[in-house]
Amino acid sequence: MSGADTIVAIATAPGRGGIGVVRLSGPDLSNFILPLLGKTLSPRHASHVRFLAADATTIDDGIALYFPGPASFTGESVLELHGHGGPLVLQLVVERCLQLGARLAQPGEFSRRAFLNGKLDLAQAEAIADLIDAGSREAARSALRTLEGEFSRKINILRDGLIHLRMLVEATLDFPEEDIDFLEQADAWGKLSLLQNNLQTVLDQARQGALLREGLNIVLIGQPNVGKSSLMNQLAGYDAAIVTEYAGTTRDTLREAIQIEGVPIHLIDTAGLRETEDPVERLGIARTWAVLNKADIAVLLIDANHGVGDAEAKILERLPAIPLLTAHNKIDLADEVARVSPDGKEIWISAKSGAGIDLLRRQLLELAGWTSQGEGVFIARARHLDALRRAGERLELARAAGRQLEFFAEELRLAQDAVSEITGAFGADDLLGVIFSQFCIGK
């Protein structure tokens, strides 16, 4: 990919529609506008035009919008052609642009150019895709907050704090003969504690955003005929799974997408776990154990009339190290009421009557670590969480280094590198510039 190229692509979704958009971006679009449209355009004004073929015949009739760089999405000159949404018509417009010297854009290349030209940072660029792919209203709102820069602002505050603390350490290292303890005077250890607290707050918020983006894989397990399919239907709000009084009705994994407080849930009903000679049922049981290895939460259903028995104990022995909620089902047939145990690891419900289902929804979110109601949450990805965790580990090592300033400075640098990965900002030369601009140390 070269920034000197002019790129073109259909910007609307594949298929037929009332309107389709073809977008071009490049350093200079003057060689495209006149031959393609037969007229010049006023910047940032919608113009009714004809899209012209090489022989000046009309390909389509529509609207053109011209955004001269750098005042555009990509930071380059951008031309948007809004025409009729037929696939053939749009492809003819693209082919005409290719004849004039453009090339087809690669996936994400418009956003990549926006990043390279300083219009977006990496977190904002990723939020574009997250907004498009959002599976709930809350996820869409959170993605928009990240796109508008809320997440990046929090990251930049962390980064600036790390830069300032690094400057103090670097000054102490570089000029020991001045006999000025910058670290003590500036309360460096207090600043480090504040950075650690702020980092933990951002990490906690990022975990909430990651839940909105990725959702949760929740697997319903248990012996046959304990009500797994009934519970799935109750949570889904319709008969997603077949329910009979015969054990072993469910022989394969069934999946249903639901939402709880805007958090996407991938609910998986499984074959009952038991010893069986039925080859089809055995395949279903094998698939149950396979999906458990990828689950975020397991819900073990048991009959409230008899509790945890030997069969359930065998299931628990093989269960992967994931959060587990034990659901005592069929309280409508037992002398029980809907409730949650004090430790939050057990719940009493009736999948048939719906008793305790709202408690179950809240408990599942609590097990997953969901605490926010959506306001102020920004979307986040796994790489963001990883970078924040690594930065936190480096700050712990910096504190452990104490007065060993070389190690202290190095851990701060690595923490800053980890944080900067999120937005793709800041390099070593930038630190040098900040040091010399804020400290009078050249005397």
Stockholm file with secondary structure:
# STOCKHOLM 1.0

chainA/1-443         MSGADTIVAIATAPGRGGIGVVRLSGPDLSNFILPLLGKTLSPRHASHVRFLAADATTIDDGIALYFPGPASFTGESVLELHGHGGPLVLQLVVERCLQLGARLAQPGEFSRRAFLNGKLDLAQAEAIADLIDAGSREAARSALRTLEGEFSRKINILRDGLIHLRMLVEATLDFPEEDIDFLEQADAWGKLSLLQNNLQTVLDQARQGALLREGLNIVLIGQPNVGKSSLMNQLAGYDAAIVTEYAGTTRDTLREAIQIEGVPIHLIDTAGLRETEDPVERLGIARTWAVLNKADIAVLLIDANHGVGDAEAKILERLPAIPLLTAHNKIDLADEVARVSPDGKEIWISAKSGAGIDLLRRQLLELAGWTSQGEGVFIARARHLDALRRAGERLELARAAGRQLEFFAEELRLAQDAVSEITGAFGADDLLGVIFSQFCIGK
#=GR chainA/1-443 SS CCTTSCEEEECSCSSCEEEEEEEEEESCCHHHHHHHHSSCCCTTCCEEEEEECTTSCEEEEEEEEEECTTSSSSSSEEEEEEEEECHHHHHHHHHHHHHTTCEECCTTHHHHHHHHTTSCCHHHHHHHHHHHHCCSHHHHHHHHHHHTTHHHHHHHHHHHHHHHHHHHHHHHHHCGGGCCCHHHHTTHHHHHHHHHHHHHHHHHHHHHHHHHHHCEEEEEEESTTSSHHHHHHHHHTSCCSCCCSSTTCCCSCEEEEEEETTEEEEEEECCCCSCCCCHHHHHHHHHHHHHHTTCSEEEEEEETTTCSCHHHHHHHHHCCSSCEEEEEECGGGTTCCCEECTTSSEEECCTTTCTTHHHHHHHHHHHHTCCCCSTTCCCCCHHHHHHHHHHHHHHHHHHHHTTCHHHHHHHHHHHHHHHHHHHTCCCHHHHHHHHHHHCCCCC
#=GC SS_cons         CCTTSCEEEECSCSSCEEEEEEEEEESCCHHHHHHHHSSCCCTTCCEEEEEECTTSCEEEEEEEEEECTTSSSSSSEEEEEEEEECHHHHHHHHHHHHHTTCEECCTTHHHHHHHHTTSCCHHHHHHHHHHHHCCSHHHHHHHHHHHTTHHHHHHHHHHHHHHHHHHHHHHHHHCGGGCCCHHHHTTHHHHHHHHHHHHHHHHHHHHHHHHHHHCEEEEEEESTTSSHHHHHHHHHTSCCSCCCSSTTCCCSCEEEEEEETTEEEEEEECCCCSCCCCHHHHHHHHHHHHHHTTCSEEEEEEETTTCSCHHHHHHHHHCCSSCEEEEEECGGGTTCCCEECTTSSEEECCTTTCTTHHHHHHHHHHHHTCCCCSTTCCCCCHHHHHHHHHHHHHHHHHHHHTTCHHHHHHHHHHHHHHHHHHHTCCCHHHHHHHHHHHCCCCC
//
